[in-house]
């Protein structure tokens, strides 16, 4: 194990997989010379050359389109979109092609590709550059979607995503790039896609979270422990497919749930997860499931007002207290 | 100080065989009578497929079908220049290309009958399933060319699309990337003059579609799309250039969609019968017949016999298609992902 940042863990995953498999290539806007807008591709062009690490024109739809073509052509491309917000330009390629080609082609081709996209709010980047669009991708069958919370998961999930034969959308939280944690050095360390992880064990209430929300949930759980409330923090890690088994096992242990989502509340992933909990665990639930969500507004530019729009430790603590008092 | 000329360009049109069936000997490609007969018979096969598909659709045995009538030279001529190792990304109106490359006829009928298994491409063919979305496969072809280049595979990639696709972002972004990376890809546009009800002059203010390639830094050429020899030559030249690392080419085949956009369309509502009649007179099959007759290797008897063989192939293919068992509902999950999610597995089991 060695301590490193979420950014360096992602970078290491890319390097290890490129060393391991010559069909892994990386392309996107500013990924080569500039080494990525968030420096995740640092050192790649120096080690692997311009043929494997390519800067592309600013054409998000076609960056995803050529990634699909190259994956059908025998490569394992990893595309970077500068942020998830620009994925909206590529939604036709993502939804109409990436997610469906395997099915429409009768399984004659796999799509072993990854599209990485930084996302999330909290950097005072205003309405069009602070979005949490994870639910958009979850809705569409045929896509894998992962969103790590820790450096170790960032490394292990990216390596698994590159090796997976399904198309994988890999979200990275912009506010986590500098966060640090212990990361296994083993180049065969993989985190399975579709498996959640209990990041803190507890027995009175489960906080279901992902990415930066997991970090906040752990802070909330720490505070709540001081007040005598024992929280289990379940980090989803993969949003598609969702780990029903892991979620239900935790709820069956605690009997209460708070789902934390950074995205908008309406049709958010919290609604989907709450519904699954009600479908599967209604018999043992001791209180209605609570959701903590982003507010249903375009993100304000003002730093102080933006804070109100995104779940915080305090709002999670509040929701846990409500669910602890809640009854049917 | 006068403005400096920083770029000048010209766009040319290639034609070899005129409407009367007279070929420009100097430009004529080296093709044996046997090869020309093959082109002719493939064009007849394409037309026979079209006529049979329209009849079957009217009987309710096929779904919505996009006819190719009038575009046989553009399709057969270009496909004849493609080598088996090259990769082809077709749109949905390229039946003549499929037939020329040897795609099983029964499977093409199977697809249009509503059975996606018709798109399961035989192992010896490098044809990707055709793209019904307009122009969205252009980036896939560009990506496949990137992969071919990376694998040091000396092939070319061909993408087919229509005039309507030249207004799509995928076309412009894909062309741009193909130009920037000088990729081994040949773009073939069948400019059949109509994108459903939109004539090409409302699709673009440019004098040609071919010239759009110039802005992306590579060659664009217009060819008479009803002249099978010109289409063949232009495609062969472009493919050789691509395989030899000379970068992409855009070929605009000037042709005409004689029939409706699809069986769900009535083109009589938006275009004149005079216009259609004028293009019928430029029929690519008639033109080639005239050439072959003048050269002494076409006769009424041969023409009749070749048509009859094409029709018999359709009888056989339709019979084969009707013997395919219907797809099973559970199969829809089979290839949805490389591995199903637990929920998908439950849904599949619950059918």
Interface residues (C-beta under 8 A of the other chain):
Chain A: X25 X51 X52 X54 X56 X57 X59 X61 X62 X64 X65 X66 X67 X68 X69 X70 X71 X72 X73 X74 X75 X77 X92 X93 X96 X97 X102 X103 X104 X105 X106 X107 X108 X110 X141 X142 X144 X164 X165 X166 X194 X240 X241 X242 X244 X245
Chain B: X87 X116 X117 X119 X120 X121 X128 X129 X133 X136 X138 X139 X140 X141 X142 X143 X144 X145 X146 X147 X148 X150 X151 X169 X170 X173 X174 X176 X177 X180 X181 X332 X334 X335 X336 X337 X338 X339 X341 X342 X343 X344
